[in-house]
Amino acid sequence: MRTKNPEYFSLLEKFIDDYYEANGGSPTVREISEGTSLSIATISRYLNYMKENGMIKYEGHRNIITRQLAQSRTQSVKVPVLGAVSCGIPMFVEENIEEYVRLPVALFGKGDFFILRANGESMIEAGIDHGDLVLIRRQNYAQSGQIVVALMENEATLKRFFPEPQQQRFRLHPENSQMNDIYVDECIIQGIAVKVLKDLE
């Protein structure tokens, strides 16, 4: 077996990591060749060697996982981005998954999460503006005062939750001083808002 050039290992791993970060997927052998100026035969030989020696996971076309990628995957959670949720008049939410995103565990913690797109202006005084992405921890209970996704007769809304057991009802409070509270006899908690993901102007 030919002697392997250790610089090629580093070159290949760096190119694959950089490509994945920029494009969200692995490069092809041809793309690696174009980006590193190594021949396709050399790249194939090195990738197979790296696979056999546990340096990468290589399952063929656009399926190369370096050690850095493998580590980042174990330290992140895969979260679905669902449809919009009303921050005004309650509206029906269909669980159509638009895409998946990976969130770092160090910043967001572990759990069963989903992301909803805020629709409306009823939560603007809580820092949730129209179009913001809201990270929701999926659970069917809430403490008084928490911001929840509440389902009422197939309509969902994002509001601050206040149970009123003496009146046998729930108060859903908009964080907008121009809007009134919503009172319901029943509602199903679908999750708790934990973070807002937004662009800064």
NUBA-703531 format. One record per residue (C-alpha): residue in three letters; x, y, z. Coordinates in steps of 0.1 Angstrom, whole numbers, plus 2048, in hexadecimal, padded with zeros to 3 digits. Each point is the difference from the previous one (the first is absolute). Layout:
! NUBA-703531
alaXYZ
...
***
This chain:
! NUBA-703531
met800800800
arg80D8237F7
thr80A81781C
lys7E5818808
asn806826802
pro7F380C822
glu7FA8227F1
tyr7E67F17E9
phe7EC7F481D
ser7FE82280F
leu7F98107DE
leu7E37E87F9
glu7F0803822
lys802826800
phe7F18027DD
ile7E47E9809
asp7F8813821
asp8018227EE
tyr7EA7F37E4
tyr7E77F2818
glu7FE820814
ala7FB8147E0
asn7E87E97EE
gly7EF7EA81B
gly80C7E07F1
ser81F7EC7F5
pro8138077E0
thr8047E77E4
val8227F17F8
arg8018167E0
glu7F8820815
ile81C7F6818
ser8177FC7E3
glu7F78227F2
gly805810822
thr8207F080A
ser8117FA7DE
leu8057DB809
ser7F77E67E7
ile7DF7EC803
ala8147E0803
thr81680E81C
ile7E180D813
ser7EE7DF7FC
arg81E7ED80D
tyr80481781E
leu7DB800809
asn7FF7DA800
tyr81F7FF815
met7F281A818
lys7E07EC802
glu8127DF808
asn81481181B
gly7E2811811
met80A8237F6
ile7DF8067EE
lys7DF7EF7F8
tyr7FE7FC7DA
glu7E17F17F1
gly80580C7DC
his7F181D7ED
arg7FB820815
asn8017EB820
ile821808812
ile801807825
thr82080D80F
arg8097FD825
gln7F7825805
leu7DE7FB7EF
ala7F97E1815
gln808813820
ser7EA81E7F7
arg7E37E87F8
thr8027F1823
gln800822810
ser7E180D7ED
val7DB7F87FE
lys7EC7FD7DF
val7E1817802
pro7E38027E7
val7F48227F4
leu7DA7FE7FF
gly7E68187F2
ala7F782280E
val7EE805822
ser7E981D806
cys80B81D816
gly7DE8107FC
ile7E07F07F6
pro8047DA807
met8057EC7E0
phe8037DC7F7
val8237F2800
glu8087E47E8
glu81F7ED809
asn8108037DE
ile8257FD804
glu81181B7EB
glu8237F4808
tyr8177F481C
val81B814811
arg81B7F5819
leu804814820
pro81E7FD817
val7F87EF821
ala818818812
leu7E981D7F8
phe7DD7F07FF
gly8037E1816
lys7F17DE7F8
gly7DC7F97FC
asp7E47FA7E7
phe7FE8227EE
phe7EF80E7E1
ile8018237F1
leu7E28157F6
arg7FF8207EB
ala7EE81C813
asn7E380F7EE
gly7F182180C
glu80881A81A
ser7F07F5821
met8217F6810
ile81581E7F6
glu80480C823
ala8107DF809
gly8198047E4
ile7EF7E97E7
asp7FA8127DF
his7EE7F67E1
gly8157E77ED
asp8177F781D
leu8097DB805
val7F57F4823
leu8107E180F
ile7E67EB812
arg8077E4819
arg7E57E67F9
gln7EC7F9820
asn7DC7FF80A
tyr801814820
ala80B82380A
gln80581681F
ser7EC81F804
gly81081D7ED
gln8137EC7E7
ile7FC8067DA
val7F07E27F0
val7F37F37E0
ala7DB7FA809
leu7E87EB7EB
met7DB809801
glu7E87EE7EA
asn81A7F97E6
glu80D824801
ala82280880F
thr80E82080E
leu81F80C812
lys7F7812820
arg809803825
phe7ED7E6814
phe7ED806820
pro7E97E580E
glu7E380E814
pro7F27E1812
gln7E7814815
gln7EF80C7E1
gln8067DD7EF
arg8118107E3
phe82280A7F1
arg80B8227F7
leu8178047E2
his811822802
pro80E8127E2
glu820814806
asn7F181E7EE
ser7EF81B814
gln7E98077E2
met7F17DD802
asn7E87EF818
asp8047DF813
ile7F17E07F2
tyr7EB7EB818
val7FA7DB7F9
asp7F07E3813
glu8197E77F1
cys8218017EF
ile81B7E87F8
ile82480A807
gln8167F57E3
gly82180F80D
ile81281B812
ala81281D7EE
val8247FF80B
lys8138167E8
val7FB8187E3
leu8177FE7E2
lys8018217EC
asp8158167EA
leu80C82080F
glu7F981F7EC
***
